[in-house]
Amino acid sequence: MTPFRFPLLAAAACLWIACSALAGPVAVPAAAPPGRGLAELRHTRWTLGDGAPSSIRAIAQGRDGFLWLGTSTGLYRFDGIRFERIDPPEDGQRRSLQVTALLAARNGDLWVGYDYGGIAVLRNGVLRDANPWKPSGGVDTIVETRDGSIWFSADSRGELHLGRLQAGRWTPIGAAQGYTLGRMGPILAAADGSVYIAPPPLLLRLRRGATRFEALPVRSATNGALAQDPRGAIWLGDDAGLRRIDGRGARFALTGANTPYVRRGMRFDRAGNLWMIAQDDGLTRFRAAAGSLLPPERMGAAQGLTSSLSVAMAEDREANIWIGTESGLDRLSATNIVRAEPNDGLVTGFVRAADGRALFIAGLAGIYRIDAGSTAPTRIFDKASIGVLCGDARRLLTFSLAGNFLLDLEEGRVRKVTEIGEPLSIACALDAQGTFWSGMDRLYRLDGARLVPSAGPGGLRTGTVGKIEPFGQGLIIGRASKGLRFFRDGRESPLWRREDQTIGSTTSFRTIGPYLLVGAEAGLGRWDGKRLAQLTARAYPALTGIMGILPTDDGTVWLVGSNGILRTTRAALEAAFDRPGTPLPFRRFGYYEGFTARSNLNVGEGNDIAQDATGRLWFATNKGLATIDPASLTGNRLVPPVVIRALSAGGRRWEAGGSPIELPAGTDRLEIDYTALSLTDAHANRFRYMLEGVEPGWTDAQDRRQALYTNLAPGAYRFRVIAANNDGVWNEQGAVLAFRIAPRFYQTRWFLALCVAAGATLLWLLYRRRLAVVAERARAGIRAQLDERERIARELHDTLLQGFQGLMLRFQSAVEQLPRGAPARDTLEGALERADDVLMEGRERVRALRETMGPVWLRARLEPLLAQLVPAAISWTLEEQGAARMLCAPAAEELVAIMVEAVSNALRHAGGSQLRIRLDYGRRHLVMAIGDDGRGIAPEVLAAGGRDGHYGFTGMRERAARLGGSLSIVRRSPQGTVIRVVVPARTGLYAPDKRMDPPASGG
């Protein structure tokens, strides 16, 4: 076989797949109304330049909403924006790249047939081989019957081969089922569960539940196609014509289908229209009407189709018709806005007859009349370069570079043409009294066949008149540099100050009840006779370049501007004007089809919306004349499926699936691709997304289909995205993607715990180091004190005492020279005896200095002193807690001094009968507490820290501070006082090398 032959055959046959093969609910938007012609449908096309694959052989929409395309270069999926090729995990040398048949099964599987190499199935995102036996020929068609069975047809040397997968079991269809190999023909899975095949010249049917095919009394011809209409009738189209197989209804002749190896394909859409492909004259549609079919309409490359050779077709869940051709992909869908012929550029706004039976508008070629109920205008006056038009159903005044003319009309036709003299005007209007006015350098009035300046100030050259609008019994005129003004009876008065208008230059007017709506370049205004309220385009971007305003009887207000055609309500507009900033809900038409207001460049005044007597709306747009029928508006009410396609990070891509995605450590930038599978107008789909735990709310992504995140910390994340279709219907459930970023080793909890432990250890070491430094400083101070004592003792002994001893010896020698009994000798001997006592006392002091330099037991120092200080009438106790330790001598001396002062104060002032001294040796502190049971210290003395002129408490605090400790005085309940001294051990309090047992208590 040739490589080209079977893909084309298969593509044609793919069009016979039953509607059940398309996933989605039955409640879908209506297809194009039967009365709307093929040319009135919205046509969108994708070619190679748009990224579309060529030679599209088969089309199917999966249950997930993707549009799947079988092409000569493989399998693609399309979300309305991007074409994405789907490849099998392994390249098959015995499998063709060319996909010739597709079936989206109801269970979500996508069956794929190839030109050679048999079949494959896409399941859970993986495309795998599914051949039950060695394939023969090219797969032509795949269909699914009502019971879920999958049928395959293949073309092998021009013969029709059939196979079936039923309840998990494969069966080749042959003589056992009443079928013998016949010529290649179509297959159809009918809604009632029957299967039809048409191998020429036969037509066979396998009823639901039957085991054998039966022949029907209908002969089929070559190039056949089978289809079932919405009422259940089976149709056969072949070289013998188009007819129902039950013989009822009309028979239609078909044009040829002579492209080699391409057969006809046909199917009915939901509205009952019959579409046919592979005809020599292009795409063909038979419109449904009253249970029958109308004569065919045709569309080919000349009408904008990507190619006249159409070989694949499908209808999606939103009733869009998709056509695959040799050169790209086409979509035909119902639209609310229709472009009217002829295709002429428009240069003026509308003039409406009072009864709405006729509308008039000027184009580049002349003036057109639009009759109520018609779909196309009729040119009634041929004149190029017209720029201004005004009037009513009886008279029209027009200005052009070729002259100015007054047209008298009769039944919409020009009866008389009167040439009007200069000047050329740029605006005109017919007032309520039937007078024509025009504007240029001044305001003019039509008087017969002449334009004469207006009486009063209006006729003065005080500013170019570029806008004129009838208003009540007068006119609103717009003068350059002076703004809008009210003119009546020759007098002008400003409506508002020009500088108060912040919405730019005025482009259109319209009266709504007591208000005047003003369309402008940068917003919309409302004048109530006193004040101009304004909605700026900065706050309401849709209200840009408003060239037409039209209120209708049902409370709707239509606008046409730079952002398309808008429909809102009068109540919504009033709410926005009354409370600026209030959201203005609207529905937009035609924007994504390219319909906007015509340019306001060199347009004096826009009046670009009109309604005829039937209620149909007409618009002057950038694409010419367009129309909308408000009575037959359709909307897309289907909730769009939302799909997360993939996550990309670090040059890798992970397809979204059911399980969370594990990202490697160090991932600091990731992109998440998502889409919404509303295919009617994919560019109009809107998205919101949120990364839970990171973003506080929804991010409005507009039409962006990718979320980018950077600098995410390691951990688990949950990404959510929701979407709305082109008509604003939101899928609030949306789609969810879970992923986790693994931490680097230094981002793990154990590493953090280790760092905390290391930090704590370092702080503890620093603290210990600080303690050691403080203790060393304290010990150095004590050592300095001891060294100073030792120096003083040494100096006393070596200098003062030795010198004193020498003097005494010399005095003794002198005394010996005096006679005994002499008064002088007696005096000197007495002095020498006193000097011996002083010398002895000095030696004792030196000995005391040297003895107090070593470690001491505090109790041993305190008990003798207490015994001397405390009278017998007062009892005292000295207690020790903890393991007693020797103290450095200077510290012990300070503590002894504190104790002596405290005991002396208690004996002098407390008047108690008991004293209790407690020594608590702690590892970190030494606590000495001296308590009595006396009257206690007066509160004012305690608050002041001592009595005036008395420094006992001050001295005790200073001694405690020198040791790095603190002293506190507390009144004890019910009576008595406790003086508590706390000295930290880190200051060198304890002697480090003296751990002998303490002496026995002597108390």
Buried (B, 14 or more C-beta within 10 A) or exposed (E): BEEBBBBBBBBBBBBBBBBBBBBBEEEBBEBBBBEBEBEBBBBBBBBEEBBBBBBBBBBBBBBBBBBBBBBBEBBBBBBBBBBBEBEBEEEEEEBBBBBBBBBBBBEEBBBBBBBBBBBBBBBEEEBEBBBBEEBEBBBBBBBBBBEEBBBBBBBBEEBBBBBBBEEEEBBEBEEEBBBEBBBBBBBBBBBEBBBBBBBBBBBBBBBEEBEEBEEBEBEBBBBBBBBBBBEEBBBBBBBBEBBBBEEEBEEBEBEEBEBEBBBBBBBBBBBBBBBBBBBBBBBBBBBBEEEEBBEBBBBBEEBEBBBBBBBBBBBBBBBBBBBBBBBBBBBBBBBBBBBBEEEBEBBBBBBBBEEBBBBBBBBEBBBBBBBBEBBEBBBBBEBEEBBBBBBBBBBBBBBBEEBBBBBBBEEBEBEEBEEBEEBBBBBBBBBEEEEBBBBBBBBBBBEEEEBEBBEBBBBEEBBBBBBBBBBEEBBBBBBEEBBBBBBBEEEBEEBBEEEEBEBBBBBBBBBBEEBBBBBBBBBBBBBEEEEBBBBBBEBBEBBBBBBBBBBBEEEBBBBBBBBBBBBBBBEBBBBBBEEEEBEBEBBBBBBBBEBBBBEBEEBBBBBBBBBBBEBBBBBBBBBBBBBBBBEEEBBBEBBBBBBBBBBBBEEEEBEBEEEEBEBEEEBEEBBBBBBBBBBBBBEBBBBBBBBEEEBEEEBEBEEEBBBEBEEBEBEEBBBBBBBBBBBBBBBEEBBEBBBBBBBEEEBBEEEEEEEEEEEEEEEEEEEEEEBEEBBEBBBEBBBEBBEEBEEBBEEBBEEEBEEBBEEBEEBEEEBEEBEEEEEEBEEBBEEBEEBEEEBEEBBEBBEEBBEBBEBBBBBBBBBEEBEEBBEEEBEBEBEBEEEBBBBBBBBBBBBBEBBBBBBEBBBEBBEBEBBBBBBBBBEEBBBBBBBBBBEBBEEEBBEEEBBEEEEBBEBBBEBBEBBBBEBEBBBEEEBBBBBBBBBBBBBBBBBEEBEEEBEEEEE
